[in-house]
Amino acid sequence: MRSMDLQRLICPARRTSLRADVTAIEGDDVIEGVLIAEGGGPYAVRGGIPDFVSDDVARSQTVQSFGQKWAKHQYYREHTRDFYTDWYLQRYGFVDRAGLRRALEDVRFALDAGTGSGRDAANFAELSDATVYAADTSREALGVARREVTNPRVAFVQADLNHLPFPDEFFDFISCDQVIHHTPDPRTTFENLRRKLRTGGTICCYVYKKKAVLREFTDDYVRDQIRDLSLDQAMRVCDGITHLGQALARLNVDIEIEQDIPVLGIRKGKMDLQRFFHWNIMKCFWNDEFDFFTNHIVNVDWYHPEHCFRYEPETFRAWFDHGWNVQAWDVQHAGISCRARKV
Ligand SMILES: C[S@@+](CC[C@H](N)C(=O)[O-])C[C@H]1O[C@@H](n2cnc3c(N)ncnc32)[C@H](O)[C@@H]1O
């Protein structure tokens, strides 16, 4: 991390400034060292990434699950970048890259909260002049992302969203996409993010939507079966699920549901059979643009993490009832996206 980006970090526990004891530097990039705080820390900088994650958080099942995912799937970002970038731009009402560029025009500091492979952080840096902090609990994710994302304005930091090493009201823009529902108490995490956003700043936040009855049952049932397994073992257990998704997609047939089945939360209408299964019976994701391994990771990273909360749209919308001006709202089968300005 560039030394000027490092200097803005604070001790998340004491909220005091940090003194850097640097042992390796490349150009302006601090590679190794330790961050010392009065009464807190110390926090190591390893491989250019400062580490603020406590042992308790690092050991949690969800954090471990994602760590194993990112260690296993190193080309995930490249393989899925265009698909997920387009989806992001639509859901938050930016429409296209020019729209996102306009929204980021005056942004000095942006946070990609739960950056994973760093795809969105790279987009934010490319489309603005902002310094983009990309935070994640997973060192494996950050290690891969730091290798791949070469823009010097992206600064990677290993941190839990509930204990971020930044002053309150620091960020002009926070994106927390497909992450907050994996934290132990998403509502509290949301308030913690809100504190880090300046008044007038913008947040983009996505949560999973509650699905139909059978799908919710299968989700919880499979999660219960595999949560204590390693990701490798879980992938073996779930192998048939991805194969089923592939087989259903290959049929390429629509099913016509002639009337609503309210007791099961199933809506009438015409739908591809694989999609029908996926949304109503069990997550069996399949996208022909991805290889089998990537499709399988998408399925397993749904079932494996212990924390995976799903929301009714009105419950999520209520998060924005006070102190927010909602600018974009999008509800899909998969999840709910909201862009809002803090007022
Ligand atoms: C499904 S991935 C989404 C990654 C990225 N936002 C994207 O859209 O590709 C969820 C990410 O959230 C991270 N994560 C989960 N809990 C977290 C927490 N408490 N603090 C920071 N990151 C967290 C995981 O390590 C993982 O990389």
The ligand as an SDF file (V2000), in Angstrom:
LIG
                    3D

 27 29  0  0  0  0  0  0  0  0999 V2000
  -19.7030  -13.2880   -2.3720 C   0  0  0  0  0  0  0  0  0  0  0  0
  -18.1730  -12.4950   -2.1270 S   0  0  0  0  0  0  0  0  0  0  0  0
  -18.4540  -10.9520   -2.9760 C   0  0  0  0  0  0  0  0  0  0  0  0
  -17.1690  -10.2890   -3.3690 C   0  0  0  0  0  0  0  0  0  0  0  0
  -17.3100   -9.0190   -4.2310 C   0  0  0  0  0  0  0  0  0  0  0  0
  -18.0010   -7.9460   -3.5400 N   0  0  0  0  0  0  0  0  0  0  0  0
  -17.9990   -9.3440   -5.5310 C   0  0  0  0  0  0  0  0  0  0  0  0
  -19.1160   -8.8280   -5.7570 O   0  0  0  0  0  0  0  0  0  0  0  0
  -17.4440  -10.1130   -6.3120 O   0  0  0  0  0  0  0  0  0  0  0  0
  -18.2590  -12.0050   -0.4070 C   0  0  0  0  0  0  0  0  0  0  0  0
  -16.9420  -11.4360    0.1050 C   0  0  0  0  0  0  0  0  0  0  0  0
  -17.1720  -10.8360    1.3850 O   0  0  0  0  0  0  0  0  0  0  0  0
  -16.0700  -11.1100    2.2180 C   0  0  0  0  0  0  0  0  0  0  0  0
  -16.5340  -10.9750    3.6050 N   0  0  0  0  0  0  0  0  0  0  0  0
  -17.3990  -11.7640    4.2750 C   0  0  0  0  0  0  0  0  0  0  0  0
  -17.5840  -11.3020    5.5300 N   0  0  0  0  0  0  0  0  0  0  0  0
  -16.8330  -10.1720    5.6350 C   0  0  0  0  0  0  0  0  0  0  0  0
  -16.6030   -9.2380    6.6860 C   0  0  0  0  0  0  0  0  0  0  0  0
  -17.1740   -9.3750    7.8850 N   0  0  0  0  0  0  0  0  0  0  0  0
  -15.7650   -8.2050    6.4660 N   0  0  0  0  0  0  0  0  0  0  0  0
  -15.1560   -8.0650    5.2360 C   0  0  0  0  0  0  0  0  0  0  0  0
  -15.3380   -8.9200    4.2240 N   0  0  0  0  0  0  0  0  0  0  0  0
  -16.1620   -9.9690    4.4120 C   0  0  0  0  0  0  0  0  0  0  0  0
  -15.6550  -12.5210    1.8200 C   0  0  0  0  0  0  0  0  0  0  0  0
  -14.3310  -12.8180    2.1860 O   0  0  0  0  0  0  0  0  0  0  0  0
  -15.8460  -12.4700    0.3130 C   0  0  0  0  0  0  0  0  0  0  0  0
  -14.6810  -12.0980   -0.3510 O   0  0  0  0  0  0  0  0  0  0  0  0
  1  2  1  0
  2  3  1  0
  2 10  1  0
  3  4  1  0
  4  5  1  0
  5  6  1  0
  5  7  1  0
  7  8  2  0
  7  9  1  0
 10 11  1  0
 11 12  1  0
 11 26  1  0
 12 13  1  0
 13 14  1  0
 13 24  1  0
 14 15  1  0
 14 23  1  0
 15 16  2  0
 16 17  1  0
 17 18  1  0
 17 23  2  0
 18 19  1  0
 18 20  2  0
 20 21  1  0
 21 22  2  0
 22 23  1  0
 24 25  1  0
 24 26  1  0
 26 27  1  0
M  CHG  2   2   1   9  -1
M  END
$$$$
